């Protein structure tokens, strides 16, 4: 929830990506604050479910996620030598292995696509990023089923 990664996470993620590539595994990453999409098509994204209040639809148009200027997005303003930038680059430059990003923080559901690249060929590959609601906000609870093809 602090919008950053730590040095101790860099080598672990690098190792997981190498193991995944060698074994044809998919890597799913989960953390609190969403990644910056670096995707012009995802500049301002509407929520995909309504916001509820007292078990009634409160406002379907309440949530917009600004993926260009919002300071809380991980990687947006990360210094080049920081662990945050290194982790962001590992995720986005291994999109052939990293198959999905799951985050929260926004208290409603959004779907975005993070600009990524194949780790071996540099081909552009979009990484799906699902920003999930919370049972504390959604009175009906939330369940996510993840299917990878």
C-alpha positions in Angstrom: 0.0 0.0 0.0 3.0 2.3 0.0 3.2 2.6 -3.8 6.7 1.1 -4.0 8.7 -2.1 -4.0 11.8 -3.0 -1.9 15.3 -4.1 -2.9 14.6 -7.5 -1.4 11.8 -8.1 -3.9 13.8 -7.5 -7.1 15.9 -10.7 -7.1 13.0 -12.9 -6.0 10.8 -11.7 -8.8 13.6 -12.1 -11.3 14.1 -15.7 -10.1 10.4 -16.4 -10.3 10.2 -15.1 -13.9 13.2 -17.2 -15.0 11.7 -20.3 -13.4 8.4 -19.6 -15.0 9.9 -19.1 -18.5 11.9 -22.3 -18.2 8.9 -24.3 -17.1 6.2 -22.6 -19.2 4.4 -21.3 -16.1 2.3 -18.2 -15.9 3.1 -15.6 -13.3 0.3 -13.6 -11.7 1.2 -10.7 -9.5 -0.9 -9.4 -6.7 -0.4 -6.2 -4.7 -2.3 -3.3 -3.3 -1.8 -0.3 -5.5 -2.3 -0.7 -9.3 0.6 -0.4 -11.8 0.8 2.6 -14.1 -0.5 1.3 -17.4 1.7 3.4 -19.7 -1.1 2.8 -22.2 -2.7 5.8 -24.0 -5.9 3.8 -24.5 -6.3 3.5 -20.7 -5.9 7.2 -19.9 -9.2 7.4 -18.0 -11.1 4.2 -17.2 -14.6 3.8 -15.9 -15.4 1.4 -13.2 -17.0 -1.9 -14.4 -19.4 -2.4 -11.5 -21.6 0.1 -9.6 -20.7 1.5 -6.2 -23.2 0.4 -3.6 -24.4 2.1 -0.5 -26.8 0.4 1.9 -27.2 -2.5 -0.6 -28.5 -0.1 -3.3 -26.8 1.1 -6.4 -25.2 4.3 -5.2 -23.5 5.6 -8.3 -22.4 3.8 -11.4 -20.5 6.7 -12.7 -18.6 7.6 -9.5 -15.3 6.0 -10.3 -12.9 7.0 -12.9 -9.3 5.8 -12.8 -6.8 8.3 -14.3 -3.8 6.3 -15.5 -1.7 9.2 -16.6 -1.5 11.6 -13.7 -2.5 9.7 -10.6 0.4 9.8 -8.1 -0.6 6.6 -6.4 0.0 4.4 -9.4 3.1 2.2 -8.9 5.8 3.0 -11.5 4.5 6.3 -12.7 7.2 8.5 -11.1 9.6 5.8 -9.8 13.3 6.9 -9.9 15.3 4.9 -12.4 17.6 3.3 -9.9 14.8 2.4 -7.4 13.6 -1.1 -6.6 10.1 0.1 -7.6 11.3 0.9 -11.1 13.3 -2.4 -11.3 10.2 -4.4 -10.3 8.0 -2.4 -12.7 10.4 -3.1 -15.5 10.6 -6.8 -14.7 6.8 -7.1 -14.8 6.4 -5.0 -18.0 9.3 -6.4 -19.8 8.4 -10.1 -19.3 4.8 -10.0 -20.5 5.2 -13.3 -22.2 5.4 -14.8 -18.6 3.5 -12.3 -16.5 -0.1 -13.1 -17.5 -2.1 -10.9 -15.1 -1.8 -8.2 -12.5 -4.3 -7.9 -9.6 -4.5 -4.9 -7.4 -7.0 -3.1 -5.2 -6.7 0.4 -3.6 -9.6 2.0 -5.6 -12.5 0.3 -3.7 -14.3 -0.5 -6.9 -13.6 -2.7 -9.9 -11.6 -1.5 -13.0 -10.1 -3.4 -15.9 -7.0 -1.9 -17.5 -4.2 -3.2 -19.7 -0.6 -2.5 -18.9 1.8 -2.0 -21.8 4.2 -4.8 -21.7 6.9 -6.5 -23.8 7.9 -10.1 -24.5 11.0 -10.8 -22.5 12.9 -12.4 -25.3 11.6 -10.6 -28.5 10.5 -7.2 -27.2 7.2 -7.7 -29.0 4.5 -5.5 -27.4 2.0 -7.5 -25.3 -0.7 -6.0 -23.2 -0.9 -7.4 -19.6 -4.4 -7.5 -18.1 -4.7 -5.7 -14.8 -7.8 -6.2 -12.7 -8.3 -3.7 -10.0 -10.6 -5.3 -7.5 -13.3 -4.1 -5.1 -13.4 -5.0 -1.5 -16.1 -6.6 0.7 -15.9 -3.5 2.9 -17.3 -1.4 0.1 -19.4 -3.9 -1.8 -22.1 -5.2 0.5 -22.6 -8.3 -1.6 -19.0 -9.4 -1.2 -16.5 -10.2 -3.9 -15.2 -13.4 -5.5 -12.7 -13.6 -8.3 -12.3 -16.6 -10.6 -9.0 -16.6 -12.5 -8.7 -18.6 -15.7 -5.5 -18.6 -17.8 -5.5 -19.9 -21.3 
